[in-house]
Amino acid sequence: MADRGRFLKAALPTLAGVACGIAALGAVGLSLQPDWTGEIVELRDSLSRETTRSDVERLLQSPRFSKLRLKRETDRRWFVDAPHTPFRRSWRLWIDFGETRIIGVRVRDVDAAVTPL
């Protein structure tokens, strides 16, 4: 029993070092993954009540938004998804249209709220 205690006492600093190393590598790996929040927010900030459907389509064809994907739920409700990145939140920009122009815009965490409020 005494040998086990000595072994654990000797191994504890090594195990702690390994655990810290794994945590640090995980954090570095996570920080190297892209975060698309900025693109979603930039797109949202580019929209106004004067923006039409064709304006939205044109914006999404620009290189700065090339990774974002437009999906049309209905003629009046569109959404734009950011690419999925493991271990990061998935963001969606909901766009509601009136007859011709935007009447509402919301950004939601897809994982937290499947349907917009």
Secondary structure, DSSP 8 states (H G I E B T S, - for coil): -HHHHHHHHHHHHHHHHHHHHHHHHHHHHHHHS--THHHHHHHHHH--TT-BHHHHHHHHTSGGGTT-EEEESSSSEEEEE----TTS--EEEEEEE-SSBEEEEEEEETTT-SS--
